[in-house]
């Protein structure tokens, strides 16, 4: 195999390069054996398979000039060998997302029901306390009016308390 070209070496090391127009640009990472393990599994598996086929006499890749295959691989995008998801995979992912959304919605419904039950319990406690207070006031003032009061509890008619607030 050929040693990495200076441009490939600079790109593998992440160094800048000069473009033909003279401006400095950061190159994309170029494949070389030193960075092979940092590429996606689909890429490394495909490159390994291709190089093994090229090492086998009588195959088309073996008939190529020495080093040409590595030079082509150097400029192959790291995502080149990532397979396009099948329609079934896409549908499975969509179904998984829908199931997750449904579970989240069901969880929110359970939480809302729990909060409603808690609020109803609290309301019932206040109703009971209001009834007890009403009974205590009636017991303390059998005529319905405490001495010097202008009418009812906190200015309200106690009859209204039973219907509006309890």
N, C-alpha and C positions, 0 to 999 in steps of 0.2 A: 504494500500500500504506500501511497505517496505521503510525505510529511505535509502537515497543514500549510496552506499558503499563508503569506504574511497577513493578507486581508482576513482570512478565516481565523488565524491566530488572534488578531486584534479583536475581531468580533466575538470570539469565544471568551476572551478575557474582558469583554465589555468596553473596549477602548473606542474612542471616536475615530471617524474616518473622514477623508475629504471626498466630496462628491465631484463629478466632472465639472460642475459649475464653480467649484472652489469653495463652496460653503461647507461648514462642518455639520455633520449630522450623526446621530447615534444610530449605529447599525442594529438590525435585528440580530438575534443570536444565530450564529451559523453552527451547524452540527459538525462535530468532530469527535473522535473516540474519547477525548477527555471529558466532554460534557454529555456523553451518551446517557448516563444514568439519571440526569436531570430532566430528560424528556419523558413525555407520557408513556405509559406501559404499551399502549397500542403502537406507538412509534418505534420504541425499542424492540418490541417483538417482531414488527414488520421488517425493520432494518436487519435484525439478526437472521431472519428467514431468508431475506434477499441475499445477504452475504454468504450464507450457507449454500444456497442454490448456485451462486456465482462460483463457489469453490468446487462444485461438482463438474467434472469434465463432461462435455457433450451438451451442456445446457446453453441456452441463448445468452444469459448473463455471463457465462464463462468465456464466451467468444468475444466479448468486448475488450478493448485495449486495457491494460493494467491501470488501475487507479481511476478509470473514468466513472465507475459506479459510485465510488466514494465521493467524487467531485459532484455528481448529481445529487447524492443524498445530502451533501453539505448545504445545499440551497433549497432543500425540501422543507416546507413549513412544518413546524412541530405538530400541528393539528391535521396534517395531511391524511394520516392513517386512522384518525378517530372516525369510527363508523357513524353514519347518519342514523339516528334512531328510527326503528321501524314504526309503522303505523300502530302496531299493537303496543309498543313501548310508549309512544306518545299518548295513546288512549289510557294506558295503565297509569302514567304520571298524572293525567288529567283526572282520572278516577280517584287516585290517591289524594289529590288536592281537594276534590269535591268531598271525599269522606272526611278529610281533616276539617274542612269548613263546616260540615254538618256536625261533627263532634264538638267543635267550638261553639256552634249555635246552640246545641243541646246543653252544653255546659252553662252557657249564658242563661238559658231558660231555667235550668235547675237553680242557678244562683238567684234569678229574679223571683222564683217561687219561694225559695228560702227566705229572701228578704221580705217578701209579702207576708209570709207566715209570721215572721218576727215582728213586722209592723202591726199585724192583726193582734198578736199576743200583747204587744205594748198598748194598743188601743183598748183591748179588753181589760187590762190592768187599770188604765185610766178611767174606764167606764165604772169599774167596781169601786175605785176610790171616790169617784164623783157620787155614786149612789150612797156609799157609806157616809160621806160628808153631808149629803142631803138628809140622810136619816138622822145624823147627829144634830144637824140644825133643826130638824123638825122636833126631835126629842127635847132639845134645849129650849126651844121656843114653840110650845104647843099651839099658840095662837097664830103662828105663821109669820109674825113680825117681831124682831127683837126690839127692846125698848129703844126709842129714839131713831130707829131705822126708817128710811123713807120707802123701802120696798125691796124685798128679796135679797139675795146674796150678790154682793158686788154690783148692786143696782139692777140686777136681772130678776125677773120673776122665776121662782124655783120650778114652776111648771114648764117653762121654756127649756130649762136645763135638762130635763128628762128627754125631751123630744129632739132638740137641736144638737146637743153636745154629747149625748150618751148613746 
